[in-house]
C-alpha cells in the first residue's frame, strides 16, 4: 500500500510533471500544457486553502486528501491528454491506458484509507477538489489535440522520468514538506 501511496506524493509527481510539462512546451503544445498545468496547480492550491481553513476542526483535520487530489488532477489530466491525442489508438492501448490511469486515482484513495491516513470523507473531498481543478481550467474540453507524435514523446518522457522520480521521492518530498505545510 505504501508503494501505491508513493505514486501521488508531491515528491514523486513533481519531477514527472515537470518533465511532461517540459516535453509539451518543447513540442509547442502550449494550450495543453496551460490547461493541464493550471488544473494541477489550482487543485493543489484549493486543497491547501481548504486545509488551512479546516485545520482547527477536530473532525476534519486532513480534509481533503492531498494525495487523492494530486492523483485525480495529475493522472486524470494525463488521461485527458492521452485521449485527446488523436484517433489512431491501438486496439488494446486505449483500454489499458484508461484502466491504468483511472485505477491509480481510485487505488490511491483506497490506500489512504487502508493506511489509516484519511477517512472516506477526506478521500471523496480529494476526488472532488482534483476534479474541480481540472474542470475550472477547462482541461477536459478546452484541450485541443496534441500534435502528431506527441503521445510517443509522452510515453518516452514517462519511461525516463518515472524511475528518476522513484529514486528522488523521499529526498524531494521531505524538502517540499519543510517549506509547505500539508
C-alpha positions as CSV (number, residue, x, y, z in Angstrom):
1,X,0.0,0.0,0.0
2,X,2.9,2.4,0.8
3,X,4.2,2.0,-2.8
4,X,0.7,2.9,-4.2
5,X,0.6,5.9,-1.9
6,X,4.0,7.0,-3.3
7,X,2.5,7.4,-6.8
8,X,0.7,10.5,-5.6
9,X,3.2,12.2,-3.3
10,X,4.4,15.6,-4.3
11,X,8.0,14.3,-4.3
12,X,7.1,11.7,-7.0
13,X,4.7,13.6,-9.1
14,X,6.6,16.9,-9.3
15,X,9.6,15.7,-11.3
16,X,7.4,13.6,-13.6
17,X,5.0,16.6,-14.0
18,X,7.9,18.9,-14.7
19,X,9.3,16.5,-17.3
20,X,6.0,16.1,-19.1
21,X,5.3,19.9,-19.0
22,X,8.8,20.5,-20.5
23,X,8.0,18.0,-23.2
24,X,4.7,19.6,-24.0
25,X,6.2,23.1,-24.1
26,X,9.1,21.8,-26.3
27,X,6.6,20.3,-28.7
28,X,4.7,23.7,-28.7
29,X,1.6,22.2,-27.2
30,X,1.1,25.4,-25.2
31,X,-2.7,25.2,-24.6
32,X,-2.5,21.6,-23.5
33,X,0.3,22.5,-21.0
34,X,-1.6,25.5,-19.7
35,X,-4.9,23.7,-19.2
36,X,-3.3,20.6,-17.5
37,X,-0.7,22.5,-15.6
38,X,-3.3,25.0,-14.4
39,X,-5.6,22.3,-13.3
40,X,-3.0,20.5,-11.3
41,X,-1.7,23.7,-9.6
42,X,-5.3,25.0,-9.0
43,X,-6.3,21.7,-7.4
44,X,-3.4,21.8,-5.0
45,X,-4.0,25.4,-4.1
46,X,-7.7,24.7,-3.4
47,X,-6.8,21.7,-1.3
48,X,-4.2,23.8,0.7
49,X,-6.7,26.6,1.2
50,X,-9.4,24.2,2.5
51,X,-6.9,22.5,4.7
52,X,-5.8,25.9,6.1
53,X,-9.4,26.8,6.9
54,X,-10.3,23.5,8.5
55,X,-7.0,22.9,10.4
56,X,-8.7,23.8,13.7
57,X,-11.7,21.5,13.1
58,X,-11.0,18.2,15.0
59,X,-13.4,16.3,12.8
60,X,-11.7,17.2,9.5
61,X,-8.0,17.8,10.2
62,X,-6.9,16.1,6.9
63,X,-9.7,17.2,4.6
64,X,-9.3,16.9,1.6
65,X,-6.7,14.2,1.0
66,X,-3.8,15.9,-0.8
67,X,-2.6,12.6,-2.3
68,X,-6.0,11.9,-3.8
69,X,-6.4,15.5,-5.0
70,X,-3.0,15.2,-6.7
71,X,-3.7,11.8,-8.2
72,X,-7.0,12.9,-9.7
73,X,-5.6,16.2,-11.1
74,X,-2.3,14.7,-12.4
75,X,-3.4,11.3,-13.7
76,X,-6.8,12.4,-14.7
77,X,-5.3,15.3,-16.7
78,X,-2.8,12.9,-18.2
79,X,-5.7,10.6,-19.2
80,X,-7.5,13.5,-20.9
81,X,-4.3,14.4,-22.8
82,X,-3.9,10.9,-24.0
83,X,-7.5,10.5,-25.0
84,X,-7.3,13.8,-27.0
85,X,-4.1,12.6,-28.7
86,X,-5.8,11.5,-31.9
87,X,-7.9,8.8,-33.4
88,X,-5.1,6.3,-34.0
89,X,-5.3,4.5,-30.7
90,X,-4.2,0.9,-30.9
91,X,-6.9,-1.7,-30.3
92,X,-5.7,-2.6,-26.9
93,X,-3.8,0.6,-26.0
94,X,-6.9,2.7,-25.1
95,X,-8.5,0.3,-22.6
96,X,-5.1,-0.4,-21.0
97,X,-4.2,3.3,-20.6
98,X,-7.7,4.2,-19.5
99,X,-7.7,1.4,-16.9
100,X,-4.2,2.1,-15.6
101,X,-4.6,5.9,-15.2
102,X,-8.1,5.8,-13.7
103,X,-7.1,2.9,-11.4
104,X,-4.2,4.9,-9.9
105,X,-6.6,7.6,-8.6
106,X,-9.1,5.1,-7.3
107,X,-6.5,2.9,-5.7
108,X,-4.8,5.9,-4.2
109,X,-8.0,6.8,-2.3
110,X,-8.4,3.2,-1.1
111,X,-4.7,3.0,0.0
112,X,-5.0,6.3,2.1
113,X,-8.0,4.8,4.0
114,X,-6.3,1.4,4.5
115,X,-3.1,3.1,5.7
116,X,-5.4,5.0,8.2
117,X,-4.1,8.3,6.9
118,X,-7.5,9.5,5.9
119,X,-11.2,8.8,6.2
120,X,-13.6,8.2,3.3
121,X,-14.8,11.8,3.7
122,X,-11.2,13.1,3.1
123,X,-10.8,10.8,0.1
124,X,-14.1,11.9,-1.5
125,X,-13.2,15.5,-0.9
126,X,-9.8,14.9,-2.7
127,X,-11.7,13.4,-5.7
128,X,-14.0,16.5,-5.8
129,X,-11.2,19.0,-5.4
130,X,-9.0,17.3,-8.0
131,X,-11.9,17.2,-10.5
132,X,-12.8,20.8,-9.8
133,X,-9.3,22.0,-10.5
134,X,-9.3,20.2,-13.9
135,X,-12.8,21.4,-14.8
136,X,-12.1,25.0,-13.8
137,X,-9.1,25.2,-16.2
138,X,-11.1,23.6,-18.9
139,X,-8.8,20.6,-19.2
140,X,-11.4,18.1,-20.4
141,X,-13.0,20.1,-23.1
142,X,-10.6,23.0,-23.9
143,X,-7.5,20.8,-24.5
144,X,-7.0,20.6,-28.3
145,X,-5.5,17.5,-29.7
146,X,-1.8,17.2,-29.0
147,X,0.5,17.3,-32.0
148,X,1.0,14.2,-34.1
149,X,3.7,12.0,-32.4
150,X,3.3,13.7,-29.0
151,X,1.8,10.6,-27.5
152,X,5.1,8.8,-28.3
153,X,7.1,11.6,-26.7
154,X,4.7,11.5,-23.7
155,X,5.4,7.7,-23.3
156,X,9.2,8.2,-23.7
157,X,9.2,11.0,-21.2
158,X,7.3,8.9,-18.7
159,X,9.7,6.0,-19.2
160,X,12.6,8.2,-18.3
161,X,11.0,10.4,-15.6
162,X,9.3,7.7,-13.5
163,X,12.4,5.8,-12.5
164,X,14.2,9.0,-11.7
165,X,11.3,10.2,-9.6
166,X,11.3,6.9,-7.6
167,X,15.0,7.5,-6.9
168,X,14.4,11.0,-5.6
169,X,11.0,10.7,-4.0
170,X,12.0,10.7,-0.3
171,X,14.5,13.4,-0.6
172,X,12.3,15.7,-2.7
173,X,9.2,15.0,-0.6
174,X,10.9,15.9,2.7
175,X,12.4,19.0,1.1
176,X,9.0,20.2,-0.1
177,X,7.3,19.5,3.2
178,X,9.8,21.7,5.1
179,X,8.6,24.7,3.0
180,X,4.9,23.8,2.6
181,X,2.7,22.6,5.5
182,X,0.5,20.0,4.0
